[in-house]
């Protein structure tokens, strides 16, 4: 009978080995062999990051416009050389609307965009114990920037593409939550290196919150 050996009772950080190198399978501390999906493994490695806008009782201000403005980014991630990112989810929650609420959410990626006046955001890792940090430059609430000169792909677009008048007394606009989920989409989009991912959250006088989660990997992992 064949014997399968693995590295059990490991406490050191997970590391990636060289191309073609032989390596033991990792086991749980009691020697149990487990199988996890890619996202779970990336989470354990600390390679999944979150960018947020708004927190707790302090909502962010989204793009206030009657139509989406491609030079004003509610989310902007610049992916440098040497790494790629994979968008996993974007959860957008509107808290407030103006009188006529045209709701539009969109994710695109490509090249040539430049951030204008913006708020920098440092992405948080899914596993802070690894000490890994994102190599990307992330901003929210960017105004007067430069739109993507080349749109490689629009990977998600949602919203209510008609004017909805809010009733007097503060009627509820439904739905107020919009979500991109790569698992539901069935496709993992590999973005980078040297590209930008941009996101737009549009309405009339909108405020709210969002959390954008992405995996960041060395480019050698996907070549």
Secondary structure, DSSP 8 states (H G I E B T S, - for coil): -----EE-S--S------TT----EE--TTS------HHHHHHHHT-EEEEEE-BTTB-EE-EESSS--TTSEEEEEEE-TTEEEEEEEEEEEEEE--SB--EEEEEEEEE--B--EEEE---EES-GGG-----SEEEEEEES-B--SEEEEEEEEEEE-S--B--TTT---S--EEEEEHHHHT---EEESSEEEEEEEEESS-EEEEEEEEEEEEGGGT-
